[in-house]
Amino acid sequence: MKPTSLTGKEANLLIVSHLVVYEVFFHLPPFELPIYRCYNSTGNPFVHIKEFMYESSLWKNDNRVLAFLFRKSLDGPALEWFYSLEPVDAEDFEAVQRKFLQRYRDRVGPSLSITDLMVEKMKVDEDFPRYPPLLDTLPDIFNALMAANALTLPREQLQWPPNVDTSLYCAFHWGPGHTLEACFHFKDYIYDLNDNGRIDWEEMRKYITEMKARRPPRQNS
């Protein structure tokens, strides 16, 4: 008997039903569920995949769980795109990731041009070691990017695991657990900007120097 192909609506319903059944068996306390910045078909899909994998690192070896969680990181047209996948693909993160990047790779776009810090690309004959991304301290780079309105922070997490170290605070993640200096998410964010030629480090150093000069001197106690 020749199998009949599903209509788009039938396939959509089948994916939803599979995911609903899977959600019953895959349950985590609210504070353990990752909080994702949702992708709605605009922006760099490669950055979204990287952010998604960082937030989902506990399940990096389970393709079904990752596929289930990836749906929760999508919104708008991107979520509709997910529901258009064949059910067998929607449950396999490797297939989802491959199709997602194929679908939205044209959204990468040109280099950012947000401030003078982010306009100039390195010259092709300039060696990377001349522009070490973390030459200045991470807090200085963070403050400079924030002051220039050139940094997008992850969505604030409302709940944290009960055993989190509240004596440490990360300004990038708006919460406890580690310091900004130890935040590998922020470090990788800076490395990505550097690799894409989106930071002029000479301008960055000048900007940080000017910021420090404007700070009021500390009063001796």
N, C-alpha and C positions, 0 to 999 in steps of 0.2 A: 504494500500500500504506500503510495507516494505521500510523504509528509507535507502538510499544508503550512505555509508561512504565516506568521502572525502579523496582524496589522500593527501599526505604530502604537495605537491605543492599547491593544491587547498585550503587546510586549511591555509597555509602560506599567500596566497593572501587574504583570507577572514579576517585574523587577521589584515593585513596591511590596508585593506579597512576600517575596523571598526575603527582602530586607526586614520586614516586620517580624517574620518568623525568626530570623537570625537575631534580631534585637531582643527577643524574649530570652534567648539563651546567652547572649552577650550582655551582661549587666555589670556596671561598675558604680560604686558610690559617687554621688555628684562631685565631690571634691577631687576624685581621681580622673574624671573625664577631662580631656584636654579642651581648652577654649581656643577656637580657631578664629583667625581673621578671614572672613568669608570672601571668596573670589566670585565675582558676578559677570565674568567675561571681559573685564577691563584690567589692564595691568599685565605685568610680566608673569607668564605661567610657570617659568622655571623658578622664579623667586617663590611663588606660591607652593610649588612642590617641595622646595628646600625648607620653607617654614613649616609646612605640614609634617615633613619627616622629623624635624626637630621636636615638634610638639608631640609626635606619636612614637618617639623612639622606644618606648616600652614594648611596642608591638611590632617592631621592625621586621621580625621574622615570620609574621603571620599575615599572609596576603589577604585572607578573607576579612580579618579584623581591620586591616588597613583600608580595604575597599569600603567596608561599612563606615569607618570613621571619615573617609574622604568625602563621602556624600554630605557629612555634617559641616564640611569646610566650603561648601558651594552655596551659591544663592542666585536667584534670578535666572537669566538665560543659561548660565553654566549648570545650574541644577536641572533645568529642563533638558539640557544636553545629556547629562548623566542618565536621566530617565529614558533617553532614546537609545541607550546601549542595549545590545543583546544581553539577556539575563546571565549567560555564561561568562560574558566579559565583565559585567557589573559586579561580579563576586570575586574577581581576580585583580588585585591591585596592579600587577605588572601590566595587564592589558589596559586597565583604566588609565594608568599613568601614560602609557605609550599613546593611546588615543587622545588623551587630554592635551598632551604637548603637540601632537599633530594638528589638533583642532584649533589651538589658540597661539601657536608659535608666531603668527603674524602680529600679535599684540605686544611683542617685545619693544618695538618702537625705537626711536633715536635716543641718544644720550640725554640725560636730564639737563635742564638749564634753569635751575632754580635760583641760584645766587652766584656771585663771583667765585665762591668756593667750589662750585660744581660745574663750571662751564668748560674750562680749559682741559684738553686731553694732553697726556704726556706726548712729547715728541717721539717719533718712532726710533730715533737713535739714542734715546736716553734709557739708561739701564735701570731696571726696577729697584736694585738696592739703594739708588740715590733717593728713593721716595719710600722709605720704610713706613708702612701705614701706622705703626704704633710707636713712632719716635716720640711723640708727645704722649702724655698720660691719657688713658681712656676717658677719665672724667673731663679733661680739657676738651677732647674731641667731641664728646657728648654735648657739653655745654655750648660749644661753638656751633654744632649742627642744629641744636635746639634754638639758639638765638637767631640763626639764619632761617628758621622754619624749613629746614631741609631734612628733617628726620621724621619718619612715621613710626610711632610706637605701637607695639602689639596691644591688643585689646586688654584692658585691665581684668585680671582674674579676681573674682569676688570671694572665692573660698580657696583655702590652702590646706594641704595635709596637716594633721594635728602635730606631727613630729618635725615640722619645718623649723629651721633655726631662725627665730625672730630677731636675733641680735645682728643679723646681716640684712642689708637692704640693697636692691638693685633698682636704680632709677629707670633703666630701660624696660624692665618688666613690671614696674610699679609695685613691687612686693618683696617679701623676705625670701631667705633661702641661700643667697649668695650676694657677693658684692659686684659692682659694675666692673671692677678690674678683673674679676673671675668669670664674667659673663661671656661664654663662648658664642652665644647667639649674636651679641653685639659685635664681638670681634669679627665673626664671619660676615656680618652686615658691612662692616668697614672694609674688609678684604674684598667683598663683592664690588663695592663702589670703586675701590682702587683698580681691581682687575678690569672693570668696564671703562676705566679712564674718566670717572665722574668726579674725582677730587683733584684739585690743584693743590699739592701739599705746600708749595711756597706761599700761596695765598692763605692756606689754613694756618700755617705757622704765624704769619703776620696777624691774622685775625685773633688767634689765641693770645699773642703778645699784647695786642691792643686791649683785649678783654681783661687781662690780668692788670694792665696799667690803670684801667678804670675802676678796679676794685678799691674800696676804701681800706686804708692800712689798718691792721689789727691793733686793737688797744691792749697795751700790757696791763695785766691784772695786778 
